[in-house]
Amino acid sequence: MTLDPDRSPKPSLSWILTVGLAALIGVFVISDAVALASMRAVLKSDLVIVGDALESINLVTRLDGDIDQERLVIDARIFETDPSEAKRLEQQLTDLDRNFDAAAEEYAPLTTFPGEREIWQRVRGQVEALKQPLHRALDLSRQHQEQAALAQMHHLQSAFEGIDHEIDDLVAINRHEASRQVDAMARHQRRALFLMVLLSIAGVTIALLLAVVLGRTIRRRERENTALTRALEDRNRELDSFSGRVAHDLRGPLTVVHLATSRLVERQTSAELGTIAMLERGVRRMDSLIQDLLALSRIGSELRGTTCDPSAVAESLADELRPQLENEGGGLDLDVEPRNVACTEGLLRQALWNILSNALKYRRPDVAPKVEVRGRVEDGQYVLQLSDNGMGMSPTDAQHAFEPFYRAERSQSQAGTGLGLAIVKRIIEAHGGTVRLESSVAVGTTFIITLRLANGDLPAATERMPVPRGTLARAGEDARPSDDPWHG
């Protein structure tokens, strides 16, 4: 199975989610806005109408009261003989006429209901028609012709009853319209509620459709991921096969070198013994490195169960670094506690060598290089700390130090590929560990490596004593143990 890079891009799942949720939110926001706007407009209109109806009822009732009060005051004036009291009653009649005219002026613009204006015009006409007979009755009363005045008022009784009937009709019209508007408000509320329910159903429908689309998209993506996983597995198997062939091809030349070394051993002299021994170690180390890199490329079960002792690796590296440190006048301080950690010895050696070689490579010209290696168990993990007093890194360089091919600007003049620390990171993380660094310019750099302890690990102090802390291991000097390997 192969990957198809030319496939048309599928819509992003996050884009579908964003659009769908935005549409869903938009539906609910629009539904709420429409419902609220409709409700507000209806309530405003209905409240105005109901308010006008109530005001009309109040004014009509006030007009009816003024007419009835005027009849009573006129009857009282007819039989009143006291001049001062008669004068007060006539002033009261004048006030009633004024109040009636004011109420009529307020009520006239409110006569908007069907049939209301016609009835009101009849009432005004009847009231105007009563003014002259009422004044005649008052004149008869002033002339002390009470019987004639009473006869005049009795003659007007039917007119007053007609006005009362018309006013009752006006009140009935306004009450009917007010009741009708209240019913209309209830209907509008029901319509608004129905609209909200309808829009809510639309929102739920969109949500369900979105869920269906998302479900199909997720299932399609799962199928694609499954296909990609299978394709990657096929590619990985091909790479494993390729790595095996490369390792086999590399071991071929190494076998030739090893055979040549064996023949040299037969002819060796005492002067050549050290050189041949170094050559044999180099051949064995390269073969081990090939095997470890092959295991690292797979990062699978081959790495599981491999263990090593960091103190042995550190001591081996110290032996190789002593000649270089002697030439530069520097030193190496070791304090590494023997333990078994979950890591391949060759790969751990490669990681530590990359770090320590950088300490020498990027040293300060005017300062003798000094390297410290510490190792101990902390919180159930093994912590290796490698420090130098070299050039150090800026915060930006420290942030990108483990990226492949990254090289700081100050190190461009030095030979290298920029893969050293990237290899360190991959080695440590392949074994379930972590690596980080702390650095300051013109002060130095400290690498902190954390590794998992091997299952069933026991202290290896009985097998190998570490180089004690505080002893500067220079070329030609013997390491002296102390009572406390860490705090000595």
Beta strands, then each sheet from edge to edge (+ up, - down):
strand 1: 331-336
strand 2: 370-378
strand 3: 381-388
strand 4: 434-440
strand 5: 444-452
strand 6: 472-473
sheet 1: 4+ 5- 3+ 2- 1- 6+
end
